[in-house]
Amino acid sequence: MPSITRRRALSGAVALLTGFAGCSGESSSSSSYPPDPTGNIELNPESYTLRNSERAPTVWTGERPTPHEDEERVHRRHHLFVTSADEAAAVAFADVDGAADAREFLDTTDYDAATVYVEQQQVGACFASDLCSVQWSDSDIQTNYARRYRDADVRCETDDEDVLAVLIRIPEAFDPSDVSSYGSSRGSGTCERENERIRRRRNASDDAGGAR
């Protein structure tokens, strides 16, 4: 899979997609699970997660988006790419725990060598999602998570939902303006198990390629 080069004139943008599931956390827009092992993939990428107990935007650029207050359940996903220090300075955060550390995560990224992909989505209040891998090409990007119950001392209601904003440092400086396809898959195990499945598939793919 060819490498992607950055277009210096790129400005930050947010793409909105539908299709994220609610409390179950099992549905996704991805058709490949676990991710196809070929191409650009980073296992256990550097990342930072913010959790918002309000179903409201947590990370954004420009004017703060207005939540759909008339909807009983908000099914949407936000995608945001940050490709430069100037774009990072334009990113805003909701007043939630960890916002200052998220800002530091952006500010300490070397944008000559990396791109930050922000995936914002709803999850059941009693669940956590651990990022296992991110895969990208010149036209698509996909994440893979392991879902688990939160610690027993966390108070939550099974019918409630939180917003998770995951800042993912992809180890390549690229132009996301050509990215038109997004996906996210979830498993019920651990990232160790999920990533081992990806490694096995990658090894099998390499072996098959070498046999031809």
N, CA, C and O of each residue as an XYZ file, in Angstrom:
848
protein
N       0.843     -1.187      0.000
C       0.000      0.000      0.000
C       0.880      1.239      0.000
O       1.746      1.361      0.866
N       0.696      2.161     -0.933
C       1.579      3.308     -1.015
C       1.444      4.215      0.180
O       0.395      4.284      0.820
N       2.538      4.918      0.471
C       2.519      5.899      1.535
C       1.731      7.117      1.106
O       1.571      7.367     -0.089
N       1.228      7.891      2.085
C       0.418      9.067      1.802
C       1.225     10.300      2.154
O       1.823     10.353      3.229
N       1.259     11.281      1.287
C       2.009     12.492      1.562
C       1.082     13.594      1.996
O      -0.080     13.645      1.592
N       1.610     14.491      2.835
C       0.819     15.605      3.354
C       0.712     16.706      2.318
O       1.683     17.002      1.622
N      -0.465     17.318      2.209
C      -0.625     18.533      1.445
C      -0.584     19.681      2.418
O      -1.465     19.813      3.268
N       0.424     20.508      2.302
C       0.675     21.531      3.301
C      -0.464     22.529      3.422
O      -0.620     23.166      4.463
N      -1.264     22.674      2.365
C      -2.330     23.674      2.407
C      -3.579     23.167      3.097
O      -4.574     23.885      3.207
N      -3.526     21.934      3.561
C      -4.719     21.341      4.150
C      -5.188     22.099      5.379
O      -4.377     22.491      6.218
N      -6.463     22.303      5.487
C      -7.044     22.877      6.708
C      -7.821     21.791      7.423
O      -8.292     20.843      6.796
N      -7.957     21.924      8.734
C      -8.650     20.909      9.532
C     -10.110     20.805      9.137
O     -10.740     21.787      8.746
N     -10.634     19.592      9.248
C     -12.030     19.384      8.893
C     -12.604     18.290      9.758
O     -11.880     17.418     10.239
N     -13.906     18.340      9.954
C     -14.614     17.324     10.706
C     -15.609     16.662      9.775
O     -16.364     17.349      9.088
N     -15.621     15.341      9.741
C     -16.584     14.605      8.937
C     -17.567     13.926      9.874
O     -17.168     13.375     10.899
N     -18.832     13.961      9.535
C     -19.857     13.347     10.359
C     -20.366     12.095      9.658
O     -20.678     12.118      8.467
N     -20.445     11.010     10.409
C     -20.962      9.766      9.881
C     -21.972      9.198     10.854
O     -21.874      9.418     12.061
N     -22.932      8.474     10.335
C     -23.911      7.824     11.191
C     -23.571      6.354     11.324
O     -22.717      5.822     10.615
N     -24.270      5.706     12.260
C     -24.162      4.263     12.333
C     -23.534      3.723     13.588
O     -23.281      2.519     13.651
N     -23.263      4.528     14.593
C     -22.649      3.999     15.810
C     -23.708      3.444     16.729
O     -24.765      4.048     16.910
N     -23.425      2.299     17.309
C     -24.414      1.655     18.169
C     -24.408      2.271     19.552
O     -23.510      3.036     19.904
N     -25.427      1.927     20.337
C     -25.557      2.467     21.685
C     -24.902      1.585     22.712
O     -23.712      1.289     22.604
N     -25.661      1.152     23.723
C     -25.085      0.517     24.901
C     -24.355     -0.777     24.576
O     -23.372     -1.106     25.239
N     -24.811     -1.517     23.576
C     -24.174     -2.787     23.289
C     -22.744     -2.594     22.829
O     -21.880     -3.409     23.153
N     -22.474     -1.534     22.081
C     -21.128     -1.243     21.630
C     -20.593     -2.235     20.624
O     -19.404     -2.188     20.309
N     -21.419     -3.137     20.098
C     -20.913     -4.168     19.211
C     -21.032     -3.791     17.747
O     -20.227     -4.253     16.938
N     -21.994     -2.977     17.377
C     -22.169     -2.632     15.984
C     -21.125     -1.625     15.554
O     -20.575     -0.898     16.381
N     -20.854     -1.580     14.270
C     -19.895     -0.624     13.746
C     -20.135     -0.436     12.272
O     -20.931     -1.150     11.662
N     -19.438      0.536     11.697
C     -19.556      0.775     10.265
C     -18.546     -0.051      9.494
O     -18.454      0.075      8.273
N     -17.796     -0.885     10.173
C     -16.762     -1.667      9.526
C     -17.319     -2.969      8.978
O     -18.205     -3.580      9.575
N     -16.782     -3.391      7.821
C     -17.173     -4.675      7.255
C     -16.080     -5.715      7.452
O     -16.247     -6.864      7.042
N     -14.971     -5.341      8.068
C     -13.856     -6.252      8.277
C     -13.546     -6.346      9.757
O     -13.225     -5.346     10.399
N     -13.646     -7.574     10.308
C     -13.346     -7.741     11.731
C     -12.686     -9.088     11.963
O     -13.260    -10.119     11.612
N     -11.485     -9.106     12.550
C     -10.671     -7.935     12.859
C     -10.162     -7.277     11.594
O     -10.400     -7.802     10.507
N      -9.469     -6.144     11.685
C      -9.074     -5.422     10.483
C      -8.243     -6.267      9.534
O      -7.509     -7.159      9.960
N      -8.364     -5.977      8.236
C      -7.518     -6.599      7.236
C      -6.065     -6.320      7.619
O      -5.706     -5.167      7.857
N      -5.227     -7.354      7.682
C      -3.886     -7.162      8.223
C      -2.901     -6.506      7.265
O      -1.791     -6.173      7.679
N      -3.262     -6.308      6.008
C      -2.338     -5.730      5.048
C      -2.357     -4.214      5.128
O      -3.286     -3.623      5.679
N      -1.325     -3.588      4.576
C      -1.296     -2.133      4.520
C      -0.722     -1.509      5.774
O      -0.024     -2.161      6.551
N      -1.031     -0.224      5.959
C      -0.512      0.528      7.098
C      -1.332      0.220      8.340
O      -2.537      0.466      8.370
N      -0.689     -0.312      9.352
C      -1.399     -0.638     10.577
C      -0.471     -0.428     11.754
O       0.714     -0.756     11.687
N      -1.009      0.122     12.834
C      -0.258      0.340     14.062
C      -1.000     -0.334     15.197
O      -2.145      0.011     15.489
N      -0.349     -1.300     15.840
C      -0.928     -1.967     16.986
C      -0.583     -1.176     18.245
O       0.533     -0.677     18.391
N      -1.543     -1.068     19.141
C      -1.361     -0.305     20.379
C      -0.795      1.093     20.112
O       0.237      1.466     20.669
N      -1.472      1.858     19.263
C      -0.957      3.192     18.932
C      -1.000      4.127     20.136
O      -1.787      3.929     21.061
N      -0.147      5.143     20.113
C      -0.184      6.159     21.158
C      -1.518      6.890     21.064
O      -1.928      7.309     19.982
N      -2.194      7.041     22.203
C      -3.529      7.632     22.167
C      -3.853      8.243     23.519
O      -3.165      8.015     24.514
N      -4.921      9.027     23.521
C      -5.431      9.598     24.770
C      -6.947      9.652     24.657
O      -7.485     10.056     23.626
N      -7.643      9.239     25.730
C      -9.096      9.149     25.707
C      -9.729     10.110     26.706
O      -9.315     10.190     27.863
N     -10.740     10.835     26.236
C     -11.559     11.682     27.093
C     -12.946     11.074     27.192
O     -13.480     10.564     26.207
N     -13.526     11.129     28.378
C     -14.875     10.604     28.580
C     -15.770     11.720     29.077
O     -15.425     12.437     30.016
N     -16.925     11.864     28.441
C     -17.878     12.916     28.773
C     -19.194     12.268     29.154
O     -19.795     11.561     28.345
N     -19.655     12.502     30.384
C     -20.908     11.890     30.829
C     -22.127     12.541     30.189
O     -23.234     12.010     30.276
N     -21.928     13.688     29.546
C     -23.015     14.325     28.806
C     -22.915     13.929     27.344
O     -21.821     13.858     26.784
N     -24.063     13.672     26.728
C     -24.058     13.348     25.309
C     -23.930     14.644     24.521
O     -24.900     15.170     23.976
N     -22.709     15.131     24.482
C     -22.431     16.418     23.865
C     -21.043     16.360     23.237
O     -20.219     15.538     23.639
N     -20.772     17.221     22.254
C     -19.439     17.239     21.638
C     -18.355     17.449     22.693
O     -18.507     18.255     23.611
N     -17.272     16.717     22.545
C     -16.189     16.767     23.514
C     -14.919     17.364     22.909
O     -14.140     18.006     23.613
N     -14.711     17.158     21.628
C     -13.580     17.720     20.898
C     -14.113     18.299     19.591
O     -14.891     17.648     18.893
N     -13.696     19.515     19.261
C     -14.175     20.135     18.023
C     -13.227     21.239     17.588
O     -12.339     21.645     18.337
N     -13.429     21.721     16.365
C     -12.741     22.901     15.867
C     -13.794     23.919     15.445
O     -14.931     23.556     15.144
N     -13.410     25.202     15.424
C     -14.374     26.243     15.070
C     -15.390     26.430     16.178
O     -15.071     26.282     17.358
N     -16.634     26.761     15.789
C     -17.694     26.929     16.771
C     -18.125     25.587     17.329
O     -18.146     24.576     16.627
N     -18.468     25.600     18.611
C     -18.867     24.348     19.250
C     -20.152     23.820     18.622
O     -21.140     24.550     18.532
N     -20.151     22.547     18.182
C     -21.365     21.970     17.596
C     -22.500     21.935     18.606
O     -22.275     21.783     19.806
N     -23.709     22.076     18.113
C     -24.890     22.045     18.970
C     -25.441     20.630     19.051
O     -25.743     20.045     18.011
N     -25.586     20.051     20.244
C     -26.148     18.699     20.360
C     -27.587     18.657     19.856
O     -28.299     19.660     19.896
N     -27.999     17.500     19.387
C     -29.366     17.316     18.937
C     -30.248     17.031     20.154
O     -30.528     15.874     20.468
N     -30.676     18.078     20.825
C     -31.398     17.921     22.084
C     -32.779     17.304     21.889
O     -33.366     16.787     22.840
N     -33.301     17.352     20.673
C     -34.630     16.811     20.432
C     -34.602     15.308     20.173
O     -35.658     14.689     20.048
N     -33.428     14.716     20.092
C     -33.332     13.292     19.821
C     -33.176     12.529     21.125
O     -32.367     12.892     21.979
N     -33.965     11.459     21.270
C     -33.855     10.646     22.480
C     -32.502      9.960     22.559
O     -31.915      9.843     23.634
N     -32.014      9.509     21.412
C     -30.689      8.904     21.331
C     -29.971      9.527     20.152
O     -30.543      9.673     19.071
N     -28.733      9.890     20.360
C     -27.951     10.539     19.311
C     -27.013      9.509     18.701
O     -26.047      9.090     19.338
N     -27.295      9.099     17.471
C     -26.467      8.115     16.789
C     -25.597      8.849     15.774
O     -26.039      9.141     14.663
N     -24.381      9.138     16.156
C     -23.500      9.839     15.246
C     -22.062      9.634     15.688
O     -21.801      9.296     16.843
N     -21.139      9.838     14.777
C     -19.730      9.759     15.074
C     -19.055     10.960     14.449
O     -19.363     11.329     13.315
N     -18.153     11.562     15.165
C     -17.374     12.676     14.650
C     -15.964     12.192     14.331
O     -15.387     11.396     15.073
N     -15.421     12.677     13.228
C     -14.037     12.393     12.882
C     -13.309     13.707     12.687
O     -13.812     14.616     12.026
N     -12.140     13.802     13.256
C     -11.349     15.021     13.153
C      -9.889     14.646     12.968
O      -9.355     13.822     13.711
N      -9.246     15.247     11.986
C      -7.818     15.052     11.776
C      -7.079     16.324     12.160
O      -7.535     17.434     11.885
N      -5.941     16.144     12.794
C      -5.069     17.261     13.136
C      -3.717     16.987     12.489
O      -3.074     15.983     12.795
N      -3.282     17.881     11.590
C      -2.078     17.622     10.796
C      -0.983     18.657     10.990
O       0.065     18.565     10.350
N      -1.198     19.636     11.853
C      -0.180     20.657     12.067
C      -0.379     21.298     13.431
O      -1.427     21.142     14.057
N       0.642     22.023     13.886
C       0.546     22.723     15.162
C      -0.535     23.801     15.107
O      -1.217     24.043     16.103
N      -0.697     24.451     13.952
C      -1.740     25.470     13.816
C      -3.123     24.858     13.962
O      -3.992     25.438     14.613
N      -3.334     23.698     13.367
C      -4.617     23.024     13.506
C      -4.839     22.568     14.940
O      -5.959     22.618     15.448
N      -3.774     22.124     15.589
C      -3.886     21.693     16.984
C      -4.321     22.849     17.867
O      -5.102     22.661     18.800
N      -3.822     24.046     17.580
C      -4.175     25.213     18.386
C      -5.645     25.575     18.229
O      -6.220     26.214     19.110
N      -6.261     25.174     17.118
C      -7.664     25.498     16.860
C      -8.623     24.481     17.461
O      -9.837     24.676     17.419
N      -8.093     23.403     18.018
C      -8.943     22.364     18.607
C      -9.395     22.810     19.995
O      -8.602     23.330     20.780
N     -10.666     22.601     20.286
C     -11.235     22.946     21.591
C     -11.766     21.684     22.263
O     -12.127     20.707     21.606
N     -11.800     21.738     23.606
C     -12.251     20.595     24.390
C     -13.363     21.021     25.339
O     -13.400     22.159     25.808
N     -14.262     20.092     25.611
C     -15.271     20.322     26.643
C     -14.584     20.326     28.007
O     -13.454     19.858     28.145
N     -15.267     20.850     28.995
C     -14.728     20.928     30.354
C     -14.911     19.575     31.034
O     -15.836     19.377     31.822
N     -14.011     18.652     30.713
C     -14.068     17.295     31.276
C     -12.702     16.951     31.847
O     -11.700     17.590     31.526
N     -12.677     15.930     32.700
C     -11.408     15.480     33.275
C     -10.458     15.049     32.162
O     -10.843     14.327     31.243
N      -9.222     15.499     32.260
C      -8.210     15.093     31.302
C      -8.055     16.011     30.110
O      -7.203     15.762     29.256
N      -8.854     17.068     30.022
C      -8.788     17.951     28.853
C      -7.406     18.589     28.716
O      -6.901     18.734     27.602
N      -6.788     18.972     29.841
C      -5.460     19.582     29.787
C      -4.423     18.593     29.263
O      -3.528     18.969     28.506
N      -4.544     17.330     29.666
C      -3.614     16.314     29.178
C      -3.842     16.028     27.695
O      -2.893     15.752     26.960
N      -5.098     16.093     27.256
C      -5.393     15.918     25.840
C      -4.765     17.044     25.026
O      -4.222     16.816     23.945
N      -4.848     18.263     25.558
C      -4.201     19.392     24.900
C      -2.698     19.162     24.792
O      -2.102     19.431     23.750
N      -2.082     18.664     25.867
C      -0.651     18.383     25.833
C      -0.317     17.301     24.813
O       0.717     17.362     24.147
N      -1.199     16.307     24.696
C      -1.009     15.242     23.714
C      -0.920     15.833     22.310
O      -0.055     15.444     21.525
N      -1.813     16.774     21.992
C      -1.772     17.425     20.683
C      -0.514     18.272     20.526
O       0.159     18.221     19.497
N      -0.209     19.046     21.558
C       0.891     20.003     21.452
C       2.256     19.329     21.367
O       3.195     19.911     20.824
N       2.381     18.126     21.888
C       3.672     17.434     21.874
C       3.816     16.492     20.681
O       4.815     15.780     20.574
N       2.834     16.480     19.786
C       2.922     15.644     18.588
C       3.837     16.300     17.557
O       3.738     17.501     17.307
N       4.713     15.521     16.972
C       5.573     15.988     15.888
C       4.807     15.806     14.577
O       4.758     14.701     14.036
N       4.214     16.876     14.069
C       3.357     16.763     12.900
C       4.131     16.592     11.596
O       3.525     16.395     10.543
N       5.452     16.665     11.649
C       6.255     16.312     10.482
C       6.359     14.799     10.326
O       6.744     14.296      9.270
N       6.009     14.083     11.391
C       6.149     12.629     11.363
C       4.880     11.901     11.771
O       4.845     10.671     11.741
N       3.837     12.629     12.151
C       2.629     11.974     12.658
C       1.392     12.817     12.344
O       1.483     14.012     12.064
N       0.249     12.164     12.398
C      -1.063     12.787     12.246
C      -1.929     12.320     13.406
O      -1.885     11.147     13.775
N      -2.708     13.213     13.980
C      -3.616     12.827     15.055
C      -5.021     12.675     14.473
O      -5.556     13.588     13.845
N      -5.587     11.521     14.696
C      -6.955     11.209     14.277
C      -7.810     11.157     15.535
O      -7.516     10.403     16.462
N      -8.862     11.957     15.563
C      -9.768     11.994     16.709
C     -11.075     11.319     16.322
O     -11.733     11.723     15.363
N     -11.444     10.299     17.068
C     -12.690      9.571     16.832
C     -13.579      9.781     18.054
O     -13.214      9.417     19.172
N     -14.730     10.363     17.828
C     -15.641     10.703     18.922
C     -16.934      9.913     18.745
O     -17.547      9.952     17.678
N     -17.343      9.207     19.771
C     -18.457      8.282     19.618
C     -19.138      8.032     20.963
O     -18.586      8.341     22.019
N     -20.332      7.473     20.908
C     -21.076      7.155     22.125
C     -20.854      5.714     22.545
O     -20.743      4.818     21.708
N     -20.790      5.504     23.849
C     -20.634      4.160     24.406
C     -21.563      4.027     25.602
O     -21.952      5.024     26.210
N     -21.909      2.813     25.929
C     -22.690      2.578     27.123
C     -21.936      3.052     28.353
O     -20.725      2.858     28.453
N     -22.633      3.665     29.280
C     -21.988      4.276     30.440
C     -21.245      3.259     31.304
O     -20.325      3.632     32.033
N     -21.620      1.998     31.238
C     -20.983      0.976     32.066
C     -19.844      0.255     31.345
O     -19.273     -0.697     31.877
N     -19.516      0.710     30.132
C     -18.483      0.053     29.347
C     -17.324      0.993     29.061
O     -17.478      2.214     29.030
N     -16.166      0.393     28.853
C     -14.982      1.119     28.396
C     -14.506      0.469     27.102
O     -14.726     -0.720     26.873
N     -13.857      1.258     26.267
C     -13.299      0.749     25.017
C     -11.806      1.022     25.004
O     -11.382      2.173     25.105
N     -11.011     -0.028     24.880
C      -9.562      0.105     24.799
C      -9.146      0.044     23.336
O      -9.485     -0.903     22.627
N      -8.413      1.051     22.888
C      -7.957      1.079     21.494
C      -6.862      0.045     21.286
O      -5.847      0.055     21.981
N      -7.074     -0.847     20.324
C      -6.100     -1.900     20.039
C      -5.235     -1.583     18.825
O      -4.030     -1.838     18.836
N      -5.844     -1.028     17.776
C      -5.079     -0.771     16.557
C      -5.765      0.280     15.710
O      -6.954      0.554     15.872
N      -4.999      0.861     14.806
C      -5.531      1.769     13.792
C      -4.898      1.384     12.469
O      -3.700      1.106     12.396
N      -5.710      1.369     11.427
C      -5.253      1.014     10.093
C      -5.671      2.128      9.150
O      -6.771      2.666      9.272
N      -4.796      2.481      8.203
C      -5.110      3.599      7.314
C      -4.525      3.378      5.924
O      -3.556      2.641      5.739
N      -5.148      4.042      4.955
C      -4.656      4.053      3.577
C      -4.920      5.441      3.016
O      -5.252      6.362      3.763
N      -4.775      5.596      1.712
C      -5.012      6.902      1.119
C      -6.485      7.250      1.046
O      -6.827      8.391      0.734
N      -7.379      6.289      1.326
C      -8.810      6.578      1.205
C      -9.644      6.117      2.389
O     -10.820      6.471      2.474
N      -9.080      5.345      3.301
C      -9.900      4.866      4.417
C      -9.079      4.754      5.693
O      -7.849      4.712      5.681
N      -9.819      4.707      6.789
C      -9.202      4.561      8.100
C     -10.112      3.696      8.962
O     -11.336      3.810      8.899
N      -9.506      2.835      9.762
C     -10.288      1.921     10.581
C      -9.614      1.726     11.929
O      -8.391      1.613     12.023
N     -10.428      1.690     12.958
C      -9.933      1.437     14.304
C     -10.511      0.124     14.824
O     -11.557     -0.338     14.370
N      -9.811     -0.457     15.776
C     -10.268     -1.699     16.388
C     -10.129     -1.559     17.903
O      -9.067     -1.190     18.405
N     -11.206     -1.857     18.623
C     -11.243     -1.697     20.074
C     -11.584     -3.023     20.746
O     -12.173     -3.917     20.138
N     -11.203     -3.123     22.001
C     -11.656     -4.200     22.868
C     -12.599     -3.596     23.897
O     -12.246     -2.643     24.591
N     -13.791     -4.152     23.990
C     -14.779     -3.616     24.922
C     -14.750     -4.397     26.225
O     -14.606     -5.619     26.225
N     -14.888     -3.684     27.329
C     -14.893     -4.335     28.640
C     -15.798     -3.538     29.574
O     -16.143     -2.388     29.301
N     -16.173     -4.175     30.680
C     -16.913     -3.462     31.716
C     -15.967     -2.523     32.462
O     -14.788     -2.831     32.637
N     -16.479     -1.398     32.893
C     -15.685     -0.493     33.707
C     -15.497     -1.076     35.107
O     -16.154     -2.050     35.476
N     -14.611     -0.481     35.868
C     -14.315     -0.991     37.217
C     -15.585     -1.045     38.064
O     -16.512     -0.260     37.870
N     -15.608     -1.980     39.001
C     -16.813     -2.218     39.794
C     -17.200     -1.025     40.655
O     -18.369     -0.887     41.016
N     -16.254     -0.165     40.990
C     -16.575      0.980     41.843
C     -17.085      2.186     41.057
O     -17.351      3.238     41.639
N     -17.223      2.040     39.733
C     -17.764      3.119     38.910
C     -19.284      3.033     38.917
O     -19.856      2.005     38.554
N     -19.927      4.100     39.326
C     -21.390      4.126     39.340
C     -21.897      4.474     37.952
O     -21.463      5.458     37.353
N     -22.813      3.669     37.444
C     -23.356      3.909     36.108
C     -24.708      3.226     35.985
O     -25.028      2.303     36.733
N     -25.486      3.692     35.039
C     -26.775      3.096     34.704
C     -26.667      2.456     33.330
O     -26.126      3.056     32.402
N     -27.175      1.248     33.201
C     -27.004      0.517     31.955
C     -27.673      1.205     30.768
O     -27.265      0.990     29.627
N     -28.682      2.018     31.012
C     -29.368      2.690     29.909
C     -28.721      4.021     29.524
O     -29.111      4.637     28.532
N     -27.749      4.458     30.296
C     -27.092      5.734     30.006
C     -25.978      5.546     28.983
O     -25.476      4.441     28.777
N     -25.609      6.649     28.354
C     -24.508      6.638     27.401
C     -23.576      7.813     27.670
O     -24.014      8.900     28.047
N     -22.299      7.578     27.473
C     -21.294      8.627     27.549
C     -20.724      8.859     26.155
O     -20.967      8.081     25.232
N     -19.970      9.930     26.019
C     -19.243     10.205     24.787
C     -17.760      9.977     25.042
O     -17.189     10.526     25.984
N     -17.145      9.163     24.194
C     -15.698      8.956     24.241
C     -15.062      9.674     23.062
O     -15.501      9.525     21.922
N     -14.036     10.446     23.341
C     -13.226     11.060     22.297
C     -11.829     10.469     22.413
O     -11.152     10.660     23.423
N     -11.399      9.756     21.387
C     -10.103      9.082     21.399
C      -9.169      9.799     20.439
O      -9.430      9.850     19.237
N      -8.086     10.350     20.960
C      -7.073     11.007     20.154
C      -6.001      9.968     19.833
O      -5.369      9.423     20.738
N      -5.800      9.697     18.550
C      -4.913      8.611     18.111
C      -3.758      9.205     17.316
O      -3.970      9.905     16.326
N      -2.553      8.925     17.752
C      -1.367      9.419     17.044
C      -0.932      8.380     16.014
O      -0.371      7.342     16.365
N      -1.194      8.667     14.749
C      -0.800      7.784     13.653
C       0.627      8.146     13.240
O       0.893      9.317     12.968
N       1.546      7.196     13.183
C       2.952      7.509     12.923
C       3.259      7.783     11.453
O       4.151      7.166     10.871
N       2.528      8.696     10.871
C       2.768      9.118      9.487
C       2.103     10.472      9.274
O       0.960     10.683      9.678
N       2.821     11.378      8.641
C       2.242     12.678      8.289
C       1.585     12.536      6.925
O       2.270     12.338      5.922
N       0.263     12.636      6.882
C      -0.428     12.423      5.620
C      -1.580     13.394      5.453
O      -1.953     14.117      6.376
N      -2.130     13.389      4.253
C      -3.228     14.266      3.886
C      -4.546     13.506      4.010
O      -4.810     12.615      3.202
N      -5.378     13.831      4.993
C      -6.636     13.106      5.169
C      -7.763     13.591      4.263
O      -8.881     13.086      4.363
N      -7.503     14.552      3.386
C      -8.592     15.081      2.562
C      -9.134     14.040      1.586
O     -10.259     14.177      1.107
N      -8.356     13.007      1.285
C      -8.813     11.952      0.387
C      -9.486     10.796      1.124
O     -10.005      9.876      0.493
N      -9.479     10.839      2.445
C     -10.104      9.765      3.214
C     -11.625      9.908      3.131
O     -12.186     10.930      3.527
N     -12.271      8.887      2.620
C     -13.724      8.931      2.439
C     -14.442      7.769      3.103
O     -15.672      7.721      3.102
N     -13.699      6.837      3.666
C     -14.306      5.661      4.281
C     -13.749      5.492      5.687
O     -12.540      5.562      5.909
N     -14.670      5.267      6.640
C     -14.294      5.119      8.036
C     -14.918      3.836      8.576
O     -16.014      3.451      8.169
N     -14.223      3.186      9.481
C     -14.763      1.985     10.092
C     -14.244      1.820     11.504
O     -13.180      2.334     11.850
N     -14.998      1.102     12.317
C     -14.580      0.830     13.679
C     -15.182     -0.503     14.109
O     -16.391     -0.711     14.006
N     -14.328     -1.401     14.591
C     -14.800     -2.705     15.037
C     -14.494     -2.876     16.512
O     -13.599     -2.229     17.055
N     -15.254     -3.761     17.157
C     -15.103     -3.991     18.583
C     -15.200     -5.474     18.898
O     -16.033     -6.199     18.355
N     -14.318     -5.900     19.795
C     -14.373     -7.257     20.280
C     -14.622     -7.252     21.774
O     -14.484     -6.217     22.426
N     -14.985     -8.394     22.315
C     -15.312     -8.473     23.739
C     -14.148     -8.987     24.569
O     -14.298     -9.206     25.771
N     -12.974     -9.186     23.939
C     -11.824     -9.677     24.676
C     -10.888     -8.551     25.075
O     -11.333     -7.466     25.450
N      -9.593     -8.812     24.994
C      -8.567     -7.830     25.325
C      -7.830     -7.419     24.070
O      -7.906     -8.093     23.043
N      -7.106     -6.295     24.157
C      -6.303     -5.861     23.014
C      -5.206     -6.884     22.709
O      -4.847     -7.083     21.549
N      -4.683     -7.521     23.734
C      -3.659     -8.540     23.498
C      -4.198     -9.639     22.594
O      -3.517    -10.093     21.674
N      -5.436    -10.064     22.868
C      -6.031    -11.111     22.047
C      -6.387    -10.590     20.664
O      -6.151    -11.263     19.661
N      -6.956     -9.387     20.612
C      -7.337     -8.813     19.323
C      -6.117     -8.623     18.425
O      -6.164     -8.943     17.238
N      -5.036     -8.109     18.985
C      -3.846     -7.853     18.176
C      -3.148     -9.140     17.761
O      -2.529     -9.199     16.699
N      -3.243    -10.165     18.591
C      -2.677    -11.450     18.205
C      -3.417    -12.020     17.003
O      -2.805    -12.647     16.139
N      -4.722    -11.809     16.941
C      -5.495    -12.253     15.777
C      -5.034    -11.519     14.524
O      -4.933    -12.115     13.452
N      -4.755    -10.227     14.661
C      -4.283     -9.462     13.514
C      -2.904     -9.955     13.084
O      -2.639    -10.093     11.890
N      -2.020    -10.223     14.058
C      -0.683    -10.726     13.714
C      -0.765    -12.053     12.980
O      -0.043    -12.274     12.008
N      -1.650    -12.943     13.446
C      -1.791    -14.244     12.778
C      -2.284    -14.062     11.352
O      -1.797    -14.722     10.434
N      -3.251    -13.167     11.162
C      -3.763    -12.923      9.814
C      -2.693    -12.305      8.935
O      -2.590    -12.640      7.755
N      -1.889    -11.398      9.501
C      -0.812    -10.780      8.718
C       0.227    -11.828      8.322
O       0.687    -11.849      7.180
N       0.592    -12.690      9.256
C       1.569    -13.740      8.941
C       1.040    -14.693      7.878
O       1.769    -15.110      6.978
N      -0.253    -15.033      7.997
C      -0.855    -15.915      6.997
C      -0.870    -15.257      5.628
O      -0.627    -15.910      4.613
N      -1.157    -13.954      5.607
C      -1.171    -13.216      4.340
C       0.213    -13.146      3.747
O       0.376    -13.301      2.537
N       1.244    -12.908      4.600
C       2.616    -12.867      4.100
C       3.051    -14.211      3.549
O       3.717    -14.275      2.516
N       2.673    -15.302      4.243
C       3.044    -16.635      3.790
C       2.400    -16.956      2.452
O       3.025    -17.547      1.572
N       1.126    -16.553      2.311
C       0.427    -16.817      1.052
C       1.058    -16.017     -0.085
O       1.169    -16.503     -1.211
N       1.469    -14.790      0.222
C       2.101    -13.970     -0.814
C       3.443    -14.523     -1.234
O       3.818    -14.462     -2.405
N       4.178    -15.075     -0.249
C       5.484    -15.617     -0.594
C       5.402    -16.924     -1.361
O       6.355    -17.326     -2.028
N       4.234    -17.595     -1.259
C       4.081    -18.883     -1.949
C       3.800    -18.718     -3.421
O       3.983    -19.648     -4.206
N       3.352    -17.521     -3.802
C       2.995    -17.324     -5.204
C       4.238    -17.063     -6.054
O       4.129    -16.874     -7.266
